[in-house]
Amino acid sequence: MLKMGIAPTPFSVSAILVACSQLEFGDLGIQVHGLSLKAGFCCNVVVGTGLINMYSKCQNVDDSRQVFNEMPDRNVITWTSMVTGYAQNQQPNEAMLLVREMQQLGLRSNYVTYNSLLSSFSCPSDLDHCKQVHCRIIQEGLESNVYLVVTLLTVYSECGGSLEDFRKICLNVTRWDQISWNAVIAGFSSLGNSKEAVKYFSKMRQAGINVDFFTFTSVLRAIGIISALEEGKQTHALVFKTGYASNVHVQNGLVSMYSRCGAINDSKGVFLSMKEHDLISWNSLLSGCAHHGYGREAVELFEQMRKTGIKPDGSTYLSVLSACSHVGLLDKGLEYFDLMKNDVLLETPKVEHYATIVDLFGRAGYLHEAEAFINSMPIEPGPSIYKALLSACQVHGNMEIAVRSAKNLQKLSPNDPATYVLLSNVLATGGYWDDAAQVRKHMCDRGVWKKPGYSWI
């Protein structure tokens, strides 16, 4: 068009900016921006909104904001585009401030604005913002908007909202389509109410709504958490019937579900049937083997994974270190821990990784080495570190190290009943009954009580 000498209009520039956004062609978008300036379209609202969207999609939100600030005429759509830009670039605080500024100017947000703002919230620290926006939505009578309800369901589950609040939002669902059913099932699964998630999956099926890979991923996660193997096998059969057996997300969900249920052979069967494996596939099977007594198989899997070129992450190392601990592979565990520490592409080991090494030393009977390892840690030892050492002291009857560990643990968690119970058990195991009773008395004097254990059976 340009080669033919036909002058662009604001609408043609806007259209090509949409294409640049979809393809994330940032360099071409900058050229189009230059063209729009030369053509005198810089004050056009449609072109300005297109530029905001293009820069945001291309992860250049600072340039989006500059275009926004220079626009002389800004309607609600322009503000919403800028809010969306912040949301797409994981900047919830900036999005929140922009909506507040918009409202101070007397511009009324619409459901699209609130939807974009809510979608920027994705972690527990955003929960307060989420509740504030939710209150505003209720004030403006938008709480039953079909799009906002689904977004609220998703955001409350991702930000760790309460089950009570989540259930109240479910009452506002007026259109039960595939998207809303999926949001409810995924929400209950994320919030730890797996039984409710499975129940809603059953209701969805009874309502005749088609399931998709997202439905299967959510419900398989819920089934795995409650170890409902029979429901898992039925869902696996439904996966075949609906044609999702080759979907990698569903396959990973099946591997994880069978692993969590302890059906390691079934988990391996799904794993081996997969054409390609990603990090989630390996981690799901590794975790299952490590937690259900297949320690040596976990180590073999880890070695196979390394040969494929897939880089392990912190979860991978935690599983394989745990496996080494359970089967007593001290040298191999220390080798893997060094491998993790020396991997520049990985974050430094966390407290749970150090706790696993302490457990590894402890199970092997190397209590002094475990204590020396704790003293050499580059990070502050957490309660889990000393609990692991105390447990090992009970097994091997080392009173000296047990007392030192208990004192350190009391400083970190003075009101944790596990500290007193572990120390009391160690003393009782060594025949120090009076000292054990004294620890129990000290526990009572401080008002620390342990909840009694009970069996589901």
C-alpha positions in Angstrom: 0.0 0.0 0.0 2.8 2.4 0.9 4.8 1.5 -2.2 1.8 2.3 -4.3 1.8 5.8 -2.8 -1.5 5.4 -1.0 -1.5 7.5 2.2 -2.4 5.6 5.4 -5.3 6.6 7.5 -5.7 6.3 11.3 -7.7 3.2 10.7 -5.1 1.5 8.5 -2.4 2.4 11.1 -4.6 1.1 13.9 -5.1 -2.2 12.0 -1.4 -2.8 11.4 -0.7 -2.0 15.1 -3.2 -4.8 16.0 -1.2 -7.2 13.8 2.1 -6.1 15.4 0.5 -6.8 18.8 -0.7 -10.3 17.9 2.7 -11.2 16.4 4.7 -9.3 19.0 6.6 -7.5 16.3 8.0 -4.8 18.5 10.6 -3.4 16.0 8.0 -3.1 13.2 5.6 -1.5 15.7 8.2 1.2 16.5 8.4 1.9 12.7 4.6 2.2 12.5 4.8 4.6 15.5 7.2 6.7 13.6 5.0 6.7 10.5 2.0 7.7 12.6 4.0 10.7 14.0 5.0 11.8 10.4 1.4 11.5 9.3 0.1 13.6 12.2 -1.9 10.8 13.8 -0.2 11.2 17.2 -3.3 12.8 18.7 -5.8 10.3 17.3 -7.4 8.2 20.1 -7.7 5.0 18.0 -4.0 5.1 17.0 -2.9 6.0 20.5 -4.8 3.1 22.0 -3.3 0.8 19.3 0.2 1.9 20.2 -0.5 1.3 24.0 -1.7 -2.2 23.2 1.3 -2.9 20.9 4.0 -1.8 23.3 2.3 -3.7 26.1 2.1 -6.9 24.1 5.8 -6.5 23.2 6.7 -6.2 26.9 7.6 -2.5 26.7 5.2 -1.1 29.2 7.3 2.1 29.8 6.8 3.2 26.2 3.1 2.3 26.6 2.8 4.7 29.5 4.7 7.4 27.6 2.2 7.2 24.7 -0.6 7.3 27.2 0.8 10.4 29.0 1.2 12.3 25.8 -2.3 11.6 24.5 -4.4 14.9 24.8 -7.7 13.0 24.6 -8.3 9.8 26.6 -11.6 8.0 26.9 -12.4 4.9 29.1 -11.1 2.5 26.4 -7.6 4.2 26.4 -7.4 3.9 30.2 -8.5 0.3 30.1 -5.8 -0.5 27.5 -3.1 1.0 29.8 -4.5 -1.0 32.7 -4.4 -4.1 30.5 -0.8 -3.3 29.6 0.2 -3.3 33.3 -1.7 -6.5 33.9 0.0 -8.3 31.0 3.4 -7.3 32.3 2.7 -8.4 35.9 2.6 -4.9 37.4 -0.5 -5.0 39.7 0.4 -2.0 41.8 0.7 0.2 38.8 -2.5 -1.1 37.4 -4.3 -0.4 40.7 -2.9 3.2 40.9 -4.0 3.9 37.4 -7.6 2.8 38.1 -7.6 5.0 41.2 -6.4 8.0 39.1 -9.0 7.3 36.5 -11.8 7.3 39.2 -10.4 10.5 40.7 -10.9 12.2 37.3 -14.5 11.1 37.3 -14.2 8.4 34.7 -16.3 5.4 35.5 -14.6 2.0 35.0 -16.5 -0.6 33.1 -16.4 -4.4 33.4 -13.5 -4.6 31.0 -11.4 -2.3 33.1 -12.1 -4.3 36.2 -11.5 -7.6 34.4 -8.1 -6.4 33.3 -7.2 -5.1 36.7 -8.2 -8.4 38.4 -6.2 -10.4 35.9 -3.0 -8.7 37.1 -3.4 -10.3 40.6 -1.8 -13.7 40.8 -0.2 -14.2 44.3 -1.2 -14.1 48.0 0.3 -10.6 48.4 -2.3 -9.3 45.9 -5.3 -10.6 47.9 -6.0 -7.3 49.7 -6.1 -5.5 46.3 -8.4 -8.2 45.0 -10.8 -7.7 47.8 -10.8 -3.9 47.3 -11.6 -4.2 43.7 -14.3 -6.8 44.5 -15.9 -4.3 46.9 -15.9 -1.7 44.1 -17.5 -4.1 41.7 -20.3 -4.9 44.2 -20.9 -1.1 44.8 -21.3 -0.6 41.0 -23.7 -3.6 40.7 -21.4 -5.6 38.5 -21.0 -8.6 40.8 -23.2 -10.8 38.5 -21.3 -10.0 35.3 -20.5 -13.3 33.7 -17.0 -12.3 32.8 -16.1 -10.7 36.1 -17.5 -13.7 38.1 -15.2 -16.1 36.3 -12.2 -13.8 36.8 -13.0 -13.4 40.5 -13.2 -17.1 40.9 -9.8 -17.5 39.2 -8.1 -14.7 41.1 -9.4 -15.7 44.6 -8.1 -19.2 44.1 -4.7 -18.1 42.8 -4.3 -15.5 45.6 -5.2 -17.9 48.3 -8.6 -16.5 49.3 -10.8 -18.2 51.8 -13.1 -21.1 50.9 -16.0 -19.1 52.4 -15.4 -16.1 50.0 -14.9 -18.5 47.1 -18.3 -20.2 47.8 -20.0 -16.8 47.9 -18.7 -15.9 44.5 -19.9 -19.3 43.1 -23.5 -18.2 44.1 -23.1 -15.3 41.6 -22.5 -17.6 38.6 -25.5 -17.1 36.4 -24.2 -18.8 33.2 -22.8 -22.3 33.8 -20.8 -22.9 30.7 -17.5 -24.8 30.3 -15.4 -21.7 31.4 -17.3 -21.2 34.6 -17.4 -24.9 35.5 -13.6 -25.1 34.9 -13.0 -22.0 37.1 -15.0 -23.5 40.0 -13.3 -26.9 39.7 -9.8 -25.4 39.4 -10.5 -23.0 42.3 -11.6 -25.7 44.8 -8.6 -27.8 43.8 -6.2 -24.8 44.3 -7.7 -23.9 47.6 -7.3 -27.4 49.0 -10.9 -28.6 48.9 -10.3 -31.5 46.5 -13.5 -33.3 47.4 -15.5 -30.3 46.4 -13.6 -30.1 43.1 -14.4 -33.7 42.3 -18.0 -33.2 43.2 -18.4 -30.2 40.9 -16.7 -32.2 38.1 -19.4 -34.9 38.6 -22.1 -32.1 38.4 -20.5 -30.7 35.2 -20.7 -34.1 33.6 -24.3 -34.6 34.7 -25.2 -31.1 33.2 -23.9 -32.4 29.8 -21.1 -29.8 29.5 -18.2 -30.9 27.4 -14.9 -31.2 29.3 -11.5 -30.0 27.9 -7.9 -30.4 28.8 -8.1 -27.7 31.4 -11.0 -29.6 33.2 -9.0 -32.8 33.2 -5.8 -31.1 34.5 -7.7 -29.5 37.5 -9.7 -32.6 38.5 -6.7 -35.0 38.2 -4.8 -32.7 40.5 -7.7 -32.8 43.0 -8.0 -36.6 42.7 -4.3 -37.1 43.3 -4.4 -35.0 46.5 -7.1 -37.1 48.1 -5.6 -40.3 46.6 -9.0 -41.3 45.1 -7.5 -44.0 42.8 -10.8 -45.4 41.6 -12.1 -42.0 40.5 -8.7 -41.4 38.9 -9.0 -44.6 36.8 -12.6 -43.6 35.8 -11.3 -40.1 34.7 -8.5 -41.8 32.8 -11.0 -43.8 30.9 -13.0 -40.6 30.1 -9.7 -39.0 28.9 -9.5 -41.8 26.2 -13.2 -41.4 25.3 -13.0 -37.7 24.8 -9.8 -37.8 22.7 -7.4 -36.0 25.1 -5.1 -39.0 25.7 -2.3 -37.4 23.7 -2.5 -33.9 25.3 0.7 -33.3 27.2 -1.0 -31.3 30.0 -3.5 -34.2 30.6 -0.7 -36.8 30.4 1.3 -34.9 33.0 -1.9 -34.7 35.1 -2.3 -38.5 34.9 1.4 -39.2 35.7 1.0 -36.9 38.8 -2.3 -38.4 39.8 -1.1 -42.0 39.7 2.1 -41.0 41.5 0.3 -39.3 44.3 -2.0 -42.3 44.7 1.0 -44.6 45.0 0.2 -46.4 41.8 3.7 -46.1 40.5 3.4 -48.7 37.8 0.4 -47.0 36.3 2.2 -43.7 36.5 5.2 -45.2 34.7 2.8 -46.7 32.1 1.4 -43.2 31.2 5.0 -41.7 31.3 6.3 -44.3 28.9 3.4 -43.8 26.5 4.2 -40.1 26.1 6.0 -39.1 22.9 7.7 -36.1 24.6 8.5 -35.4 28.3 8.9 -32.0 29.8 10.2 -31.0 33.3 6.7 -31.5 34.8 6.5 -35.0 33.5 9.9 -36.0 35.0 9.2 -34.2 38.3 5.8 -35.9 38.7 7.2 -39.4 38.4 10.3 -38.6 40.4 8.2 -37.2 43.2 6.0 -40.3 43.2 8.9 -42.7 43.3 10.6 -40.7 46.1 7.6 -40.6 48.3 6.4 -44.2 47.9 9.6 -46.1 48.7 11.0 -46.4 45.1 14.2 -44.6 46.0 16.6 -46.4 43.7 14.1 -46.0 40.8 14.0 -42.3 41.5 17.8 -42.1 41.3 17.8 -44.0 38.0 15.1 -41.7 36.6 17.1 -38.7 37.6 20.1 -40.0 35.7 18.0 -40.7 32.7 16.5 -37.2 32.9 20.0 -35.7 32.9 20.9 -37.5 29.7 17.8 -36.0 27.9 19.2 -32.5 28.4 16.2 -31.3 30.4 17.5 -29.1 33.2 16.4 -30.1 36.7 14.9 -27.5 39.0 14.6 -27.2 42.8 11.7 -29.6 42.9 13.6 -32.2 41.0 16.6 -32.0 43.4 14.3 -32.1 46.4 12.7 -35.3 45.2 16.0 -37.1 44.3 17.7 -36.0 47.6 14.7 -37.3 49.5 15.0 -40.6 47.6 18.7 -40.8 48.4 17.9 -40.2 52.1 15.2 -42.9 52.3 17.4 -45.6 50.8 20.6 -44.6 52.5 22.6 -43.4 49.4 24.7 -40.8 51.3 27.5 -40.3 48.8 25.1 -40.1 45.9 22.9 -37.6 47.8 25.9 -35.4 48.6 27.0 -35.6 45.0 23.6 -34.3 43.8 23.6 -31.6 46.4 27.0 -30.3 45.1 25.6 -30.6 41.6 22.7 -28.3 42.5 24.9 -25.8 44.3 27.2 -25.5 41.3 24.5 -25.0 38.8 24.6 -21.3 37.9 21.2 -21.5 36.2 19.5 -22.6 39.4 18.5 -20.6 42.5 20.6 -21.4 45.5 19.4 -24.3 47.6 16.6 -23.5 50.0 16.0 -24.6 53.6 14.1 -27.7 52.5 17.1 -28.9 50.5 19.4 -28.4 53.5 16.9 -30.2 55.7 17.0 -33.2 53.4 20.8 -33.4 53.6 20.6 -33.2 57.4 18.1 -36.1 57.2 20.5 -37.9 54.9 23.3 -37.7 57.4 21.0 -38.5 60.3 19.5 -41.6 58.8 23.0 -42.9 58.1 24.0 -42.3 61.7 26.4 -39.4 61.0 25.0 -37.1 63.6 28.2 -35.0 64.2 28.6 -34.5 60.5 24.9 -33.4 60.3 25.5 -30.9 63.1 28.7 -29.6 61.4 26.8 -29.3 58.1 24.1 -27.1 59.9 26.8 -24.9 61.4 28.4 -24.4 57.9 25.1 -23.5 56.2 25.2 -20.1 54.3 21.5 -19.4 55.2 19.8 -19.3 58.6 18.7 -22.8 59.6 14.9 -23.1 59.9 12.9 -25.3 62.3 12.7 -28.2 59.8 16.6 -28.4 60.0 16.6 -29.1 63.7 13.5 -31.3 63.6 15.3 -33.6 61.2 18.4 -33.7 63.4 16.3 -34.3 66.6 14.5 -37.2 64.9 17.8 -38.7 64.0 19.0 -38.3 67.6 15.9 -40.3 68.7 16.7 -43.1 66.4 20.4 -43.3 67.3 20.1 -42.3 71.0 22.4 -39.3 71.0 21.4 -37.2 74.0 24.1 -34.6 73.7 23.3 -33.4 70.2 19.5 -33.8 70.9 19.7 -31.3 73.8 21.6 -28.7 71.7 19.2 -29.1 68.8 16.2 -28.8 71.0 17.6 -25.5 72.5 18.1 -24.1 69.0 14.6 -25.3 67.9 13.0 -23.6 71.0 14.6 -20.3 70.0 13.1 -20.5 66.6 9.7 -22.0 67.5 9.1 -21.6 71.3 5.5 -22.6 71.0 5.8 -25.5 68.7 4.8 -28.7 70.5 6.9 -30.9 68.2 10.1 -29.5 69.8 9.1 -30.7 73.3 7.6 -34.0 72.1 10.7 -34.9 70.1 13.1 -34.1 72.9 11.0 -35.9 75.4 10.9 -39.0 73.1 14.7 -38.9 72.7 15.2 -38.8 76.5 12.7 -41.5 77.1 14.4 -43.7 74.5 17.7 -43.3 76.3 16.1 -44.2 79.6 16.1 -40.7 81.1 12.5 -40.9 82.3 12.7 -38.1 84.9 14.2 -35.7 82.3 11.6 -36.7 79.8 8.8 -36.0 82.3 10.4 -32.6 83.1 10.3 -31.6 79.5 6.6 -32.6 79.3 6.0 -30.5 82.5 7.8 -27.5 81.1 5.7 -27.9 78.0 2.5 -27.8 80.1 3.7 -24.9 82.2 4.2 -22.8 79.0 0.7 -23.6 77.9 1.9 -25.5 74.8 -0.4 -28.4 73.8 -0.1 -31.0 71.1 -3.3 -31.9 69.2 -3.9 -35.6 69.5 -3.5 -37.6 66.3 -6.4 -39.5 64.9 -7.0 -41.9 62.0 -9.4 -41.4 59.1 -10.0 -45.1 59.3 
